[in-house]
């Protein structure tokens, strides 16, 4: 009988603003706290896990030397369980999910954990790209016509290509804040958040970046976030871009018969995976081709998906995907996204899938689709099926 990879449980920390409540929490302790919580509440002996695969983008400083393994040890969990860290830029923990689920299907694992962490306060974005000549060699630059696409400019280029206006991006950003604020107020997010103890006392149990009082007038008044004559981005602002954030997330994935035999919940199964890449200069465009690739492989169409999560790295990226596939806005990032909640790079993939699964469970939906843009011009895509 064919093996099935199923989601047993998933959770995330509350997300902290850069230099906010989580600024004094070491990233290994942040991820370790989420790992320990999710392991303890499911009752399976901790040393039974076959592997832990974690996403992290800035793997240097406090997030260096295999942050996932360090988090597992810091959490006081059994040393005989291995762990590794992967970097597919913003999609790192979505890729971790793929690796774990595919390992389960292949028979390499019976049960394992996909997770991710990013402290953008303590390990600032791109701090692992400094020193020497940086990550881009002369050969790399020669193959990209000596052009490095600054993300704000890329977001502007893609907005222009898809005919997305500043007004549309600002309105979309406001929608993200309103949806996130509503789902905080009604307790939806409380069902997925692991409160984080703070070194000075107290806990962080709510996302810090949401602006319940956001207005279109305030967002529209914000200046461009990037000034450059060579790579202009006049319509891209702090208001219609994702926030730099500290956070962690984790997901237990098991073979279905193993989960059933051990009394573990069987909440959803993985139905399809894809990864794709295109322009390494326009580094944010790949969610569109990876979606087509997945549809060609599976025969699925957007009409099959009851909800879609496309990471809001920038409003223009989410709207690019939505316009390309004409997906109903009421089912698109329905609980708010990274513009409001924040984008802790290495954790975002698992956090989005946690939100997607819980939305399907709350609404009775069957299939959910997830994709996100990734540095280097790449993207992952995943379809999950909620199980009764």
N, C-alpha and C positions, 0 to 999 in steps of 0.2 A: 504494500500500500504506500502511496506517495506520502512523503513527509510534509507537514504543514507548519509554517512558522506563525505563531499567534502572539498577540500582545496580552500579557498578564496584568501589568500595572504600569503606570507612568505618573510622573510628578515633576514639578519644578520648584525652585526657590521663588520667593518674591523677588522681583527685579528692582535693583537699586540704581538710581541715577549716578553717573560718574561723579566721584567726590561726594557721594551721598552717604546713606546709612550703612552701606556695605564696604565703605572705603577702608575700614580697619580689619576686614575679614580676609585672611589669606585665601587665595583661590583653591588650594588643596583642601582647606578646611570647609570652604563653601560647598565644593563638590562632594567631599567626604560626608558632610551632614546629610545631603540629599540621598546619597548612596546608602548610608546606614539606615535612614528612615524607611526607604522603600524596601530594603532587604528585611528589616525587622517586622514590618507590618504584613508581610506575606508568609512568614513562618517557615519557609524552606531553609534548611540548614545552610548557613552562609558559605561553607566550604564545598557545597554542591555545585556552585556556579562554575561553568567551564571557562569563562573568560569575561573580561570587562573591556569594552572598546569605547574610547572617549574622544570626542572632537574638541579641538582647541586650535585657534588660529595663531596667536602670538605665543609660540612655544619657546620662550626665553625668560630669563629672570625667574620670578616666582612660579611661572608656568612652564619652565624648562624641565629637562631630565625626566620626561614621561609623567606629566602632571596627573594622568589617570591612575597610574600605579601608586603615585605618592598620595593621592586622595584616598584610595582604598586602604592603604596602610594607616594614614592619619585618622581614618574613621574607626580604627581598632578592629578591622575585619580580617579574616584569616589570611595569613601570608602565603598560603599555598594556592591561592587563586591568582592567576596571571592577569595582567592588564596592559593595554597599549594605547597610544594616542595617535590620532590621525589628523591630517590637515587637508581638507578640501575647501579652504577658506570659509566663507559664510555658511556653506553647506556641510561643514565638518561633522556635526552630529547626525545630520540626515544620512550622510555617508556611513557613519558608524552604525546606524540602524540597518542600512543595506548590508553591510558586512556581517552583522550578527544574524539577521534574518536569513541571509543566503547561506551562512555557515550552519544554521539549524536545518535548512532544507537539504543541504548537501550531506548532513550526517556528522559534521565536525563537532557540533554542539548539541546538547539536549536542552540546556538553559543557559542564557548569558545575558549580559546587561549592555545596552547602548546608552551612552550618556554624553555630556558635554559641559564645558565651563568656559567662562571668559570673565576676567576682572579687567575691564577697560580703564579702571582707575589705577590699579597696581601694576598692570602690564600693558602700557598704552599701545594702541594700535600702531603697527609698523615699527615698534621698537626692536623687533627681531630682524629688521631689514637694514639696520645701521651698522657702520663699520666697514672698513675696506672699500671695495667698489660697490657694495650693496648686492642685492640678489640678481641684478640684471647685467649679464656679461655683454661685451661687445658683440658677440655672435647673436645673442637674444635681440639686442637693439637693432642689429642689421636686419634681422628677420621681421621686425615690426616697423621698419622704415624710421628708426630712431624716434618713435613716438610712444610715450607712455600716457595712457588715458586717465587723467585725474577723474575720480568718480563723479564729482559734481558736473563736470563737462560732459561725461558720458551720459549721465541722467538727462542732461539738456538735449544732447544729440538724439537720444531715443525719444524724448518727448516731441521734438520737432518732426522726427520721422513718422511717428504715429499720430501727429496732429493733436497733441495734448497741450492745452493751454495752461497758463499760470492759474487762471481762475478754476479750472477743473482740478488741478493738483491741490490747491488750497481747500477747495470744497471737500475733496477726498480726505485730506488730512483732518479736517474738522469731523468728518464722519468717523474716522478711526478713533479719535478722542471720545466722541459721544458714545460709540459702541462699547469701548473699553470702560468708560465711566459707568455705564448702565450695568455692565456685567460684574463690576466691582460692587456696586450698590445692591444688586439683587442676589449676591452671594455665589454667582457661578464660578468666579475665579478662586474663591476660597476652597472649592472642591479639588483643585489641582495644586494649590500652593503649599509648600512646606515652609512654615515660618522659620526664620533664621535667627538664632540667638545672637545678640550683639555684644561685643567685648565690653562695652560700657554699661551693659544692663538693658533689659527689655528685648523685644524681638521686632524684626521686620516681617509683617504678615500681609502687606499690601504693596502693589507696584507703585514706585515713587514717581514715574514719569508721566502718568495720566494727568491731563489738565481738564477737570470737569467744567471749568469756567471758560474754556477756549471759545473764541468767537471768530467768525470769518473776517471781521474787521481787523482784529489783532494779527491774525495769520497773514492777511493780505498786506499789512504794513511792514512786515519784516523785510530787511534788505537781502540781497543775494549772499549766500554763504561762501562764495568763491569769487574772487576778482582776478581776472587774467585776460589780457588782450588776445593771447594765443589760443586759449581754451575757455571762451566765455560761457557762463552759466547764469544768465540774468534771471531765470525763473525758478532756480533751485535755491531754496532757503532752509534755514533751520526748522521752519514750521512744516514744510512738506518733505522732510527727510527723517530717517530713523534716528533714534537717540543712541549715544554711546552709553553703555549699560553694564552693570555687574550682575551675573546670574549663573545658575546651573540647572541642569535637568537630567532625568534618568528614566529609562524604560526597561522593564524586564520582558524578554522575548524567549519563548520556549517552544519546543515541538509539541504539537497539540496533544498527542497521547500521553506524553510525559506530564504535561500540565494537568490533564484530567486524572491521571494516576496518583498525583501528589496533591490533589485537592486545590489546585491553583485556579483562579479565575481565567476564563477564556473569553476575552472581550472583543477581539477582532483578529482577522488574519490578513496577511500580506498577499495581494493579488498581482501586483506588477511593479517592476523597477525599471528605471532607465537612467542613464547618465549621458551627457552630450557636451560638446564644446564647439565653439566657433571663434570669433574674432578676439584675440588676446589684447587688443587695444580698446575696443568697445566692450569692456569686460562684463557688462551687466545684461547682455542681450540674449543669453542662452536659454532662459526659461521658455521661450517660444519654440525653438527647434527641439528641445528635449520633450516637450509636450507632444509635438507631432511624431517624434520617434516612438514614444510610448503608445500612442494611438495606433500607429502603423503596426506595431508588434502585437497588440492585444485585440485590435478591432473595436476598441472602446471609442466613444465620442464624449464630448463635454456633456451631452444630454444624459449620460449614465451617472454623472457625479452629483450627489446630493449636496455637497459642499466642497469648496476649494479654498485652500490656503496658499497664497502666493506672497512670499515675504515682502513686507513693505520697506525694503532698504531705502527706496525713494518712492514717492507717490507715482512718479512717472513709470517706474518699473511695474508696479502693480497694475496701473491703468493700461500700460502697453499690453500686458497679458490679457486683461479683461476686454480690451477693444479688439485684439486679434481674434479671440475666440467667442466674443459676444456673450459672455457668461452673465447670467442674471446677478445684478449687484446685491440683491438681498441675500444671496447664498455665497457671496464672495467675501472672504475674510470677515465672516459674519459677527465675530465677537471683538472686532478691533484688531490692530496689528502693531508692528514695530514702531510706527510713527508715534503711537501713544504709549505702548507698553515698553518699548526699548528693544534693542538688538544686541544682546550679549553674544558676540559672533559665534563662538564655539558651541553654545548651548541652544541656539535658536532652532535648529532642525528638530530636536526632540521636543522642545517647548511647543513648536507649531503643531507637531503631530499629537501631542497631548491634548491641545485645544481642539484639534480636528476630531479626534476620537470622542472626546466628551461632548462636542456639539452633535455628532451623529447619534450618540446615546440619548441626548436630551430631546432630540427632534424626531427620532425614529428613522433617520436616514440610513441607507445601506452602504453606499460607496463614498469615500472621500479621496480627493486628489490633493497632492502637495508638491510644490516646486519652489525653488529659490535661486536667485542669481548668485554667482560665486566668482571670486577673483580668478584671473587668468582666462576669463571668458567661458566658464563652465556652468553646468546646472545639473541638479538631480531632480528626479520625479518619482513619486511613489503613489500607488493606489492601495488603500486599505479597505477592507470590508467588515463592517460591524457585524458581530454574531449575536444571536438572541441569547 
